[in-house]
Amino acid sequence: MMMKGFPRMQVRSTSMRTRRNENRAVVRMLLTSALLVAMLSVASCSGVGLWATDIGDILSKPAEYSGSELTVRGRVTKSLKVPFVPGIYWIDDGTGQIAVVTHGQPALSNATVRVRGRVDFVAAVGSMPIGLHIAEIKRR
């Protein structure tokens, strides 16, 4: 009679080990999935402009940034809205100040904003751009 109980204990032990291994596999899969989601989130943040370009860099190398789409962050120093003309506001990030042209309502003075836009200028005299600004695409 003892012999019949012995194999049962082995089966239970093996069954418990199997469950434990399955639980570990599930935990590993969940951790791997969480890590993957975190990595994708960080990668996608660059697309929505989590990392901002310094305005000072844009001002010091305007030809390098001309036509490129980028994100800047800063405090609105001035805001101007004239009827029938695109709105304009200036933001300062501590490294410099640049104008942002918007077709919507301009940001309010002293607001902190993150702007995604395209670097542009009105004209160029030699290698000096005149009217360097960012044409707003998206603002937060």
C-alpha positions in Angstrom: 0.0 0.0 0.0 2.9 2.4 0.7 4.1 1.8 -2.9 0.9 3.2 -4.3 1.2 6.5 -2.3 4.8 7.1 -3.3 4.2 7.7 -7.0 1.4 10.0 -6.2 3.7 12.2 -4.1 6.1 12.3 -7.0 3.3 13.4 -9.4 2.3 16.1 -7.0 5.9 17.3 -6.6 6.3 17.3 -10.4 3.0 19.1 -10.8 4.0 21.7 -8.3 7.3 22.2 -10.0 5.5 22.5 -13.4 3.2 25.2 -12.0 6.1 27.0 -10.4 7.9 27.0 -13.7 4.8 28.1 -15.6 4.4 31.0 -13.1 8.0 32.0 -13.6 7.5 31.9 -17.3 4.5 34.1 -17.0 6.3 36.6 -14.8 9.3 36.7 -17.2 6.9 37.3 -20.1 5.1 40.1 -18.3 8.4 41.8 -17.3 9.7 41.4 -20.9 6.5 43.0 -22.2 6.7 45.8 -19.7 10.3 46.5 -20.7 9.4 46.5 -24.4 6.5 48.9 -23.8 8.8 51.2 -21.8 11.4 51.1 -24.6 8.8 51.9 -27.3 7.4 54.7 -25.2 10.8 56.3 -24.8 11.5 55.9 -28.5 8.1 57.4 -29.4 8.7 60.3 -27.1 11.4 61.7 -29.4 8.7 61.8 -32.1 6.4 64.0 -30.0 9.2 66.1 -28.8 10.0 65.0 -25.3 13.5 66.1 -25.9 13.8 69.7 -26.9 16.4 71.5 -29.1 18.1 74.4 -27.4 17.0 77.7 -29.0 20.6 78.9 -28.7 21.7 76.1 -31.0 19.1 77.1 -33.6 20.2 80.8 -33.4 23.9 79.9 -33.7 23.5 77.5 -36.6 20.4 78.6 -38.5 21.5 77.1 -41.8 21.9 73.7 -40.2 18.3 73.8 -38.8 16.6 75.6 -41.7 13.6 73.6 -42.9 13.9 70.9 -40.2 11.1 69.9 -37.9 12.0 70.0 -34.2 10.7 70.7 -30.7 11.6 73.6 -28.4 10.5 74.3 -24.9 10.4 77.6 -23.0 8.5 80.4 -21.4 6.5 82.8 -23.6 8.0 86.3 -23.2 5.8 88.2 -25.7 2.6 87.4 -27.5 1.0 89.3 -30.4 -2.3 88.8 -32.3 -3.3 91.1 -35.1 -6.6 90.5 -37.0 -6.2 88.7 -40.3 -2.5 88.0 -39.7 -1.0 84.8 -38.2 -0.4 85.1 -34.4 3.2 85.3 -33.2 4.8 84.8 -29.8 8.4 84.6 -28.6 9.7 81.9 -26.3 12.9 81.8 -24.2 14.5 78.6 -22.9 17.4 80.2 -21.2 19.8 79.7 -24.1 18.0 82.2 -26.4 14.8 83.6 -27.7 12.9 82.8 -30.9 9.7 83.8 -32.6 7.0 81.2 -33.2 4.4 81.9 -35.9 1.0 80.2 -35.4 -2.2 80.2 -37.4 -4.2 79.6 -34.2 -4.4 81.7 -31.1 -0.9 82.6 -29.8 0.3 81.3 -26.5 -0.3 83.6 -23.5 2.6 85.6 -22.0 4.5 83.8 -19.1 3.1 80.4 -20.1 5.5 77.5 -20.4 5.0 75.7 -23.7 6.5 72.9 -25.8 6.3 73.6 -29.5 6.8 71.3 -32.4 7.5 73.2 -35.6 9.6 73.8 -38.7 12.5 76.3 -38.6 12.1 78.9 -41.3 13.1 82.5 -42.2 11.6 85.3 -44.2 14.7 86.1 -46.3 18.5 85.7 -46.4 21.1 88.3 -47.0 24.3 86.4 -47.9 24.4 83.7 -45.2 22.5 85.7 -42.6 18.8 84.7 -42.3 16.4 87.5 -41.6 13.2 86.8 -39.7 14.3 83.4 -38.3 11.2 81.8 -36.7 9.5 78.5 -36.0 6.3 77.8 -37.9 4.1 76.0 -35.3 2.8 72.6 -36.0 1.7 71.5 -32.6 1.8 73.1 -29.1 1.4 71.8 -25.6 
